[in-house]
Amino acid sequence: LTTKDESHAVKVDDGVTGYINNASVMTSGDGSYGISVDSHNKVLYISDSDIKTSGSVSDKGNNQDVNGGITASAVVSEFGGTIVMNGDNSVETRGAYSAGLLSQVNDSGIVENNTRLETTDKTNIVTYGENAVGVLACSSPGESRTCVDAVDDEVSDSNSYEV
């Protein structure tokens, strides 16, 4: 359990393959991921676990809109990270612009920097909050975390967002 802003509950270290089984992961801070895997030499396997986040967007540099902010998404694989979810998992987010599952890459053309987020078996995803989505895959420029812009674009174009 984490309660501070921009404090991820589970973060995999460089060069590590991690395993989470029958875990309960919760965050309540703005911009806090439940689970974060954020580079190409990090892998995490999750099985039969419950992941919940309840924070909102953390503004970078007192930015008044969400551009450049970090969401409080539940399971995040970005910038080349790999997450594989097996078994019976439950994912819940309760914050503006939060994603249950977020797969994010930068604009690099290097194949080994591609991100992988895979679910097998059963993963239930529940979202609450303004512009929250169950699953989001997007590309961000450079090393920034601006996938919330993609949600803004889709919401402004229609009243629904499909993945």
Secondary structure, DSSP 8 states (H G I E B T S, - for coil): -B-STT--SEE--TT-EEEEES-EEEE-STT--SEEE-STT-EEEEES-EEEE----B-GGG-SSSTT-B---SEEEETT-EEEEESEEEEEEESTT-EEEEEEEES---GGG--EEEE-SEEEEEEESTT-EEEEEEEESTT---THHHHHHHHHH-S----
